[in-house]
Amino acid sequence: MPGTYWNGTHHIPLQRSAPITWDITYPVQGVVLSDGPQYVQNTFFNNFPPHEKYTSGAIGFVRGSRWYSSPLTAVSGAVFGFDDGVSGLVVVVVVVVVVVVVMVVVVKVVIVVVVVGVVVVVVVAVVVVIVVAVIIIIIVVVVVVVVVVVVAVVAIVVVAVCFILLFI
């Protein structure tokens, strides 16, 4: 239902209803969500075209309100009889692509971190095994050298005792 706008001197006819007759730039809104809770279910919205003097939208809210909306307010089953055009679709596609790329990068970073962590653990384990093996080898060599020295000393003592007994 067309309305009129009072510009201060006379009424100007509008091609639309005026939700606030003193402000023709106020948006045309199909449903205005305010304090709530409000529930909009299975509703068809149509004819909210853009205009040079005002914006329009199927679902809106009270402009300049100091009050918050209820967190229980919900819209479900809404159907729209218009299309935002390619630009809206492009934005959605770009957002989806960016989200997917970010997720792929995050997954790759996590994989690299896990692989690096596993490699570091394996390298540390190998180094520990090598160090333990070297220590064991050193201990075995020292024990063998000590045993050889002790056997040599005992052999020398036995030979010396034998020579002494032979010549006495």
C-alpha positions as CSV (number, residue, x, y, z in Angstrom):
1,M,0.0,0.0,0.0
2,P,1.7,3.2,-1.1
3,G,2.3,5.9,1.5
4,T,3.2,9.5,1.6
5,Y,6.2,11.4,3.0
6,W,5.9,14.8,4.6
7,N,8.9,16.9,3.6
8,G,8.0,19.8,5.8
9,T,5.8,21.6,3.3
10,H,3.6,19.0,1.6
11,H,3.0,15.3,1.3
12,I,5.0,13.5,-1.4
13,P,3.5,10.2,-2.7
14,L,5.7,7.1,-2.4
15,Q,5.5,3.9,-4.5
16,R,5.8,1.9,-1.3
17,S,4.5,1.9,2.2
18,A,6.5,4.0,4.6
19,P,7.4,2.3,7.8
20,I,8.5,5.6,9.3
21,T,6.7,8.4,7.4
22,W,9.3,11.1,8.4
23,D,12.2,9.1,7.0
24,I,11.9,7.8,3.5
25,T,15.4,6.4,3.7
26,Y,14.4,3.9,6.4
27,P,14.8,0.4,5.1
28,V,11.8,-1.6,4.0
29,Q,11.8,-4.9,5.9
30,G,9.6,-7.9,5.7
31,V,10.0,-9.0,9.3
32,V,11.6,-6.8,12.0
33,L,13.2,-8.8,14.8
34,S,13.4,-6.9,18.1
35,D,13.2,-7.8,21.7
36,G,11.8,-11.3,21.3
37,P,11.9,-14.1,21.4
38,Q,10.4,-14.1,18.0
39,Y,9.9,-17.2,15.7
40,V,9.5,-16.9,11.9
41,Q,8.7,-20.3,10.3
42,N,8.0,-21.4,6.7
43,T,7.7,-17.8,5.4
44,F,8.0,-16.7,1.8
45,F,9.7,-13.4,1.2
46,N,9.4,-11.6,-2.2
47,N,9.9,-8.1,-3.8
48,F,12.6,-6.5,-1.7
49,P,14.5,-4.9,-4.6
50,P,17.3,-2.4,-4.0
51,H,16.5,1.3,-4.4
52,E,18.5,4.4,-4.7
53,K,16.9,6.1,-1.7
54,Y,16.5,3.2,0.7
55,T,17.6,-0.3,1.4
56,S,15.3,-3.3,1.7
57,G,15.5,-6.7,3.2
58,A,13.3,-9.6,4.0
59,I,14.6,-10.0,7.5
60,G,15.8,-7.0,9.5
61,F,16.1,-5.5,13.0
62,V,15.1,-2.2,14.7
63,R,17.7,0.4,13.8
64,G,19.2,2.3,16.7
65,S,17.7,0.2,19.4
66,R,19.5,0.0,22.7
67,W,18.0,-3.3,23.5
68,Y,19.4,-6.6,22.4
69,S,17.5,-9.4,20.7
70,S,16.6,-12.6,22.5
71,P,19.0,-15.4,21.9
72,L,15.9,-17.6,21.4
73,T,14.8,-15.7,18.3
74,A,14.9,-18.1,15.4
75,V,14.1,-18.1,11.6
76,S,13.5,-21.5,9.9
77,G,12.1,-22.6,6.6
78,A,12.4,-19.1,5.1
79,V,12.2,-19.0,1.3
80,F,13.1,-16.0,-0.9
81,G,11.5,-15.1,-4.2
82,F,14.5,-13.2,-5.4
83,D,18.2,-13.6,-6.1
84,D,21.0,-11.4,-5.0
85,G,22.7,-12.1,-8.4
86,V,26.1,-13.4,-9.2
87,S,27.9,-11.1,-6.8
88,G,26.3,-12.8,-3.8
89,L,27.2,-16.2,-5.1
90,V,30.7,-15.2,-5.9
91,V,31.2,-13.9,-2.3
92,V,29.9,-17.3,-1.0
93,V,32.2,-19.2,-3.3
94,V,35.2,-17.1,-2.4
95,V,34.5,-17.5,1.3
96,V,34.2,-21.3,0.9
97,V,37.4,-21.5,-1.2
98,V,39.3,-19.4,1.4
99,V,38.0,-21.6,4.2
100,V,39.0,-24.7,2.4
101,V,42.4,-23.4,1.5
102,V,43.0,-22.3,5.1
103,M,41.9,-25.7,6.4
104,V,44.3,-27.5,3.9
105,V,47.1,-25.3,5.0
106,V,46.4,-26.0,8.7
107,V,46.2,-29.7,8.0
108,K,49.5,-29.6,6.1
109,V,51.2,-27.6,9.0
110,V,49.9,-30.1,11.5
111,I,51.2,-33.0,9.4
112,V,54.6,-31.3,9.1
113,V,54.7,-30.7,12.8
114,V,53.8,-34.3,13.6
115,V,56.3,-35.7,11.0
116,V,59.1,-33.4,12.4
117,G,58.2,-34.4,15.9
118,V,58.3,-38.1,15.0
119,V,61.7,-37.6,13.2
120,V,63.1,-35.8,16.2
121,V,62.0,-38.6,18.5
122,V,63.5,-41.2,16.2
123,V,66.8,-39.3,15.9
124,V,67.0,-38.8,19.7
125,A,66.3,-42.5,20.2
126,V,68.9,-43.5,17.7
127,V,71.5,-41.2,19.3
128,V,70.7,-42.6,22.7
129,V,71.1,-46.2,21.4
130,I,74.4,-45.3,19.8
131,V,75.7,-43.6,22.9
132,V,74.6,-46.6,25.1
133,A,76.3,-49.0,22.6
134,V,79.5,-46.9,22.6
135,I,79.5,-46.9,26.4
136,I,79.0,-50.7,26.5
137,I,81.8,-51.2,23.9
138,I,84.1,-49.0,26.0
139,I,83.3,-50.9,29.2
140,V,83.8,-54.3,27.4
141,V,87.1,-53.1,26.0
142,V,88.3,-51.8,29.4
143,V,87.3,-55.1,31.0
144,V,89.1,-57.1,28.3
145,V,92.2,-54.9,28.7
146,V,92.1,-55.3,32.4
147,V,91.7,-59.1,32.1
148,V,94.5,-59.3,29.6
149,V,96.8,-57.2,31.8
150,V,95.9,-59.3,34.9
151,V,96.5,-62.5,32.9
152,A,99.8,-61.1,31.6
153,V,100.9,-60.1,35.1
154,V,99.9,-63.4,36.5
155,A,101.8,-65.2,33.7
156,I,104.9,-63.0,34.3
157,V,104.7,-63.8,38.0
158,V,104.3,-67.5,37.3
159,V,107.3,-67.5,34.9
160,A,109.4,-65.5,37.3
161,V,108.5,-67.9,40.2
162,C,109.4,-70.8,37.9
163,F,112.8,-69.4,37.0
164,I,113.5,-68.6,40.6
165,L,112.6,-72.1,41.7
166,L,114.7,-73.6,38.9
167,F,117.8,-71.7,39.9
168,I,117.6,-72.1,43.6
